[in-house]
Structure formats: structure tokens, C-alpha cells
Amino acid sequence: MNADLKGLKKFFKDKANFVLSQWFFIALAVLIVIARFAPNFARNGGLIKAEYTIGYGVVALIFLQSGLSMSTKSMCLNLFNWRAHVVMLVLSFLVTSSILFGFCYAIRSSGDETIDKWVLVGMIMMGASPTTVASNVIMTRSAGGNDLLSLCEVFIGNVLGGFLTPAIAQMYLNTPLFKFGNPTQNSSMRELYASVMKQIGCSVLVPLFVGQVVQNIFPQQVKWTLSTFKLNKLGSICLLLIMFSSYSTAFYQHAFTSVSHVCIIFILLFNLGIYLFFSVICFFCARPFWVPRIFPAELSNESSRFYRLNYEFFRPFFYGRKDTVAILYCGPAKTAALGVWLITAQYGSDFPQLGKLLVPFVLYQSEQVVAAKLLVPLVRKWALKEVESDERNMNSGETSSLKSSISR
């Protein structure tokens, strides 16, 4: 009897632990249901004015935590890592947007009206958008990657995105098949740029700066606060609130009822496939196999000038595992927060097809977060191998040095 009771208790305890470990996905499902039946609560312009409370306040909390926990010296080093930024910007703005445009063009050329043409325009706008503001930093940190590099990319990518995204989208929408989707409200572009700069400044730069100042003045107190109150969970909670706001806005705009169920299912499957496809591309761009083959030997006194120059330029493009994780999470990610601003500014908040334009953004945001979250254990395990290898090399070097000193 006691054995059966213990077995039953263990069973329920294991189930409870499993449920607790999946709290993020359970909370996301609950918030989506709330957004469906009470969209006015957390939508932009709604009851809690989510464009300010969540768009500014919650995002600011994420970057305040980042500023409190990150080394100023390391942040400056990552900010000037121009090679990594070039790779991520090319992937984010050019590679992903051109691939998505190619798929959308092929679907539109097929003449199949099952996939709404305005949804395809939304996908093109999504492809031209910069990396997301929050989830890539959180996921990179969770996976043991270089979250400082992700943080710098958020700032650079979103500042440039305010200018590059409309231009890239205009380029694709000027093609004959998508001429209908070219936004006509160009007079709003100045307001758009002002909004982007205001959002990045207030929700990213200011809290990051405040966090850095506080961390450098009170390092021990900050470290104690972060560890005592488990503030590492704060980022995931803030991320849930951001997605809650996006879904609320989409439901309020009747985004999911304005297109067919077949179209919704297609977007769900397509988004997941394209995110994984982009992730593979980002991985091979971060670690191009030909670089170590062309430059197998480290620089030495015997290296020729030609080899030395090429080695110094090309070899850094083969990134370590921590930097690769940052590129892996920044490259495929697309921001719904800035994307909604960009679409609304260009088409107008009363545009009748606005809901259809938002569908790809909102679904991609949640799918990329879920997929990234599921990949975290696998990516973390891969990233930690480099740390373990470095520790072994260090211990090996210390042992050799000790033996050498003993022999002397």
C-alpha cells in the first residue's frame, strides 16, 4: 500500500515538474485565449495603452536588466565587432527578404487565390523588417551565446530598419505583380522615422545606459539583487506580454477572420519552415566551411605576407560558437513591434486590409519564439562544447607549464 502511494506521489510530482518546466508555453496559450476574447485590453490604443505600457515600458525592463547584468567593456568590444554586424545585417535585410519575396512572387504567379494577396504583401513587409527587439537577446542568453552581440545588433538593426525596411519593401512592391500593395501615404514617412527613433531611444538606449551606470556604481548590490530575486525570468515574462499585445492588436483588427482557414494554416506551416530554413542559412554563414580549409594554419613567422593579409581579413568571419548562437537567433528573427508601426505608418490605421497585413507578423513572432525556445537546450549543449574545450586547453597549458618549471 505504501509503495503504491509513493509511486502515485512520484507520478504526480513528475507531472507537476513537467508542467512547471513548460510554464512559458502554457502562459502563452492562456494569453492568446485572453487576447481572443478581450482584445481591447492589451491592443495598441486599448485599455492599458499597450503602445506605451508594453511597447515602451516592458521592452525597457528587458534592456534595463541587460544593462545591469552586462560588462561595459565587453559591450563596447561587441559594438565594434563590425564583421559580425555586417553578416547579421546582410542576412536580416537582404538574404531573408529576397528569399521571402521569391516565395511570395512564385505563389502570386501561380494564380492561386487561396492565399490572399494582401497576406503576401504582409509577408514581404515582414521579410524586409529588422531583427526582433527582445526575443533574440533573451534566447541567446538562455542558449549560452553572446547576448552582448545580440544586444548591439538589436540597436543597430532596428535603428537602420526604420530607414531600410520601407525602402526595401518599396523595391519589392514596385514589381508588376505587387503594384497594388505599394503604400501611397508617403507623407507619413517623417513621422515614421521620428517614432522609430523615439521608440529605440526610450525603450532601448535609456534603460541600457541607466543599467550600465547603476551596475558600475553599485556592482555588489546589483549582483545580489539579480541573483536573489531571480531576475533572469523577467525577460521571458516581458516577452509573453509583448506577444500578448501583438495578438490583442491582431484580434482587434479582425486579422484572423479576414482570411480563410486554409490561408492561416499555410502561413503557420510556411513560417515554421522558413524560420528553420533561415536558421540553417545563418549557421552556415556564421561558420563557412571553406574558411578553415583555406586557412588551416595559424599565423607564424614563416607565413607569407599574402597569407597573413588574407588570414587577418577572412579568418575572423568564421565565428566562435557563442557568436554563432547570436547570429543564429538574430538573423532569422523579425520584429512584430516595429513591423506593426511600419505598416500602420505607411498604410494608415484605418486601412481596410490592415488586419490581413498583420497576420504574417503576429504568427511569425509567436512561432519564432516557440521554435527558438525549443531549440535552446540543443543550441546550449553545442555552444558549451567550446567553453569546455577552452577550459581543457587552459588546463593542459597550465599542466605543461608546471611540468616545464619542475624539470627546470
N, C-alpha and C positions, 0 to 999 in steps of 0.2 A: 504493500500500500504506500509506504513512504517513498519507495523507489519510483512508483508511478507518479506520485505527487511532485517529486523532484524533477522527473522527466518533463512533466507538464509545465512546471515553473520555468525550466530551461527553455522549453519550446517557445513560451510566450515572451520570455526575456530576449531570445534571439530575434523573434519577430519585431519586438519593440525597438531593438537596436537597429534593425534593418530599416524600419520606418523612419527613425530619427536620422539615420545616415542619408536618407533621401528627402530630408526636410525641404531642400531648395525646390525640387520638382513638385512636391505636394503643395507648397506655398504658392508656386507659380500657377498651378491648376486652379487653386482656390481664388486667386486674384483675377484670373481670366474670367471665371464664373461671375465674380462680383462686377467686373467691368462690363460684362454682357448685360446684366440686369440693372446696373446703376451706373451707366456710362458718364452721366453728368458730374459725378463726384470727383473723378481724377482726370478728366479731359482738359485739354488746353482751353482756358477760358471758363472752366467749370466752377464747381462749388469751392474747391480749395485753391483755385488759380494755379493749376499744376505747372503752367509755363514758368512760374516764379518759384513756387514751393519745391517742386521736383526738378524742373529744368535748370534752376539755379541752385536752390538750397541743398537738395540731395546730392547732386553732382559735386557741389562744393565740399560736402562732407567727405566724399571719396578722395578728393585731391588734398584736403586738409590732412587726412590720415596718411596719405602718401608723403606729404611734406614733413610730417612728424617722424616718419619711420625711415626715411632715406638719407644717406650721406650726401652732403653738399658737394664734396669733392668728386664723388662718383657720378653725381648727376651732371656736373659740368663736363666730365670726361665723355659721358654718353651723349650729351648735347652736341658735342663737336665730332661725333663719330659719323662723318659725312657719307662714308661709303654705305653704312647700314641705312641711313636715311634715304639715300638715292635709290637703293634697292627697294625699300618699302614704298616710297612714293611712286616709283615706276610700276610696281605691282598693283598698288591701290588705285591709281588713277588711269593708267594706260592699259595694262595687261588685263585686269579683271573687267574693265569697262568695254574693251574691244571684243573680248570673248562673249560677254553677255549680249552685246549688240549683234554679234554674229548669230547667236542662237535666236534672238528676237527677230532678226531680219529673215532668217530661214523659216520661222513659224509664220510670219506675216506673208512671206512669199508663197507659202503652201496654199493660201486661200481658205484655210480652215478658220471659221468664225467662232469655233467653240471657245478658243482663248481670246478674251476680249482685247481689242486693240489698245484700249487705254491702260489695261494692266501691263501690256508690253511696253508702253511708254513709261509706266512707273518702274518697270524693271531696268530700262535704260537709264533713267534718272538714278536709280539705286546703284547701278554699276559705276556711275560717274562720281558717286559720293565718297568722301574720305572715310578713314577707319573710325570705328565707334569711339565714343568719348570715355567709356568706363569699363566695359566688359573685358577688353583686351588686357588692360592693366591688371585687373583682378585675376583673370585666368592665367596670365603669365606668372604672376606671383604665386598662385596656387600650384602651378606646374614646376616651380623651381627655376624659372627662367629669369632673364634680365629685365625685371619690371621697370628699372630706370630707363632703359632704352625704349620700352613701350610708352612710358610716360612722356618722354621727349617727342616721340612720334605722334602722340595724341595732339600735343600742342602744335607741332609743325604741320601735320596733316590737316587739322581742322582749320587752322588759320589760312593755309593755302586753298583748302577746299571751298571756302567762301567765294574765292575768285575763280578757281579752276573748274569746279563742278558745273556752274552754269555754262561756261564756255565749251566744255567737253560735251555736255548734253545738247547744246545748240548745234554742235558739229554733227552729231549723230541724227538729230531730229530734222536737220535740213535735207536729209535724203528723201527721195520721192515717196517712198512707202510710209514715211513717218512725218510728212509735212504737216498733216492735220494736227499733230501733237505739239508743234512748236509754240511755246508760250508767247503771247503777244504783249503782255504787260511789262515791257522793258523799263518803263518809268519807275518800277519798284526796286530796281537793282541797287540803287544807292541806299535805300532803306534796308535791303537785304544785307549788304556788306556791313552797315552800321550795327545791325542786330547780331551778326556773326561775331564781330569784334567785341561787342558788349558781352555776349554770352561766354566767349572764351576768356575774356579778361576777368569777369566776375566769378565764374564758376571753376576756372582752372588756375589762372595765374595768381590771383589774390590769395585764395586759400593755400596754394602751394607755397607762396612766399611767406605767409604767416606761419605755416607749419615749419618751414626751414628756420625762421627766426627763433621761434619758441624752442625748437629742438636744440639749436646751438647755444641758447641762453640757459635752458634748464634740461640738460641731457639726461641726468639720472631720473628726474621726476617724470619726464616724458616716457622713458623706457619702462618705469614702474607702472605708469598708467596704461600703456599699451598692453603689457603682459597681464596686469591684474584684472582689467575689465574686458579682456579677450576682444579687443577692437578689430582683430583680423576678420571677424564675422561681419563687421559693419559694411564692408564693401559688397558682400553678397546680398544683404538686406536692402541696401541702396539700389542695387541692380534690379531687384524684384520690383521696387517702387517705380523705377524708370520704365520697365516693361508694362507695369500696371497702367501708367499714364498713357503709353502708346496704344495699348489695347482699348482703353476707355475712349480715346480720341477717335480711333478707327470705328468702334461700335457706334459712337455718336454720329459719325459721318455715314453710317449705314454701309461701311466698306464691304462687309462680308455678305450682305444681302443684295448688293448691287450687281454682283457677278454670279455666274452659275456654280453649282456644286462641283461640276467637272473641272471648271477653271481653278477653283480653290484647291482641289486635290492635286491637280497638275502643278500648281505653284508650290505646294508643300513638298512634293517629291522632287521637283526641279531644284528648289532652294537647297534641300539637303544634299543632293548630288553635286550641285555646283559649288557648295561650300567645301565639300570633301575634295573635289577636283582642284579648287583654288589652293587648298591646303597642301596638296601634293606638289603643285607648281611652286608654291612658296618654299617648300622644303628643298627642292632641287635647285632653286635659285639661291638659297642661303648656303647650300653646300654643293656647288657644282663639281661633279666628279672629275672633270678634266684638270682642275687647278692643282690638286696634289700629285697628279700623274705628270704634269708638265714641270712642276717644281717639287720634286721629291726630296731634294737635299736642302738642309738649312744653309744659310749664308756662312761662308768661311773666307779666310784669306785667299784661298785658291779660286774663289768664284770670279768669273769674268764680269766686266762692267755691264755688259748687255744682260747677263743673267741676273745680276744684282738689281738693276733698274726695273726689270720686268717682275722680279720676285717681290720687290717692295711695293709695286703698284697692284699686282693681281693677287698675290697670296692672301692679303687681308680680306679679300672677297669670299674666302672660304671660312665661314664663321664658326666659332665655338658653339657648343651645344646650348649654352644659356642664351646667347644672342639669337641662335636659330629658333629657339622657342618663342622669343619675342616677335621675330619675323613671321613665324608660323601662326601666331594669334592676331597680329596686326594686319597682315596682308589680305586675308580673305574677309575680314570684318567690315561691315558697313553700318554707318550711324543712322539710326532712325530719328534721333533727336534733331540733328541738324538737317536730315533729309526732309522731315516734315516742314521745317522752317523754309527750306529752299523751294519746295513745291508750292507751299501756300503763298510765298512772296512772289513767285513767278506766275502762278495761275490765278491767285486770288482766293480768299477764304470762302467765297460764295460760288466757286466754280462747280457746275453740276456733276462733273466727273471726278471730283476731288477724292471721293471715297475709293474709287477704283485705282487711282494713282497711289493711294496709301497702302493698299493690300500687300504688294510685294515687300515694302519696307517693314511693315509690322510683323509679318510672318517670318521674314528672313532674320529679323532681330531676335525673335524668340528661338528660332531653330539654330542659329549660330551659337547662342548662349548654351542651349541644351547639348548640342554636339560638342562644343568646346569643353563643357563641364564633364561630359562622359569620357573625353579624351585625356583629361588631366592626369589620372593615375598612370596611363601608358606613357604619356609625354614626360611626366615627372621621373618615372623609372629610367627612361632613356637619358634624360638630362643629368641625373645623378651619377651616371656611369663616368662622366667626365670629371666630376668632383672626386670620386673615388680613385680614378686613375691619377689625378694630380696629387692626391694625398699619398698614394703608393710611390709615385715618383719622388715626392719630397722626402718620404721616409727612407726610400732607397738611397737618395742622395746624402741624407744625414748619416746613414749607416756606413756608406762608403767613406765619407769624410772622417767618421770616428775611427774606422779601421786604418785609414791612412795616417791619422795622427798617432795611433797606438804603434804602428810599425816604425814611425819616425822616432 
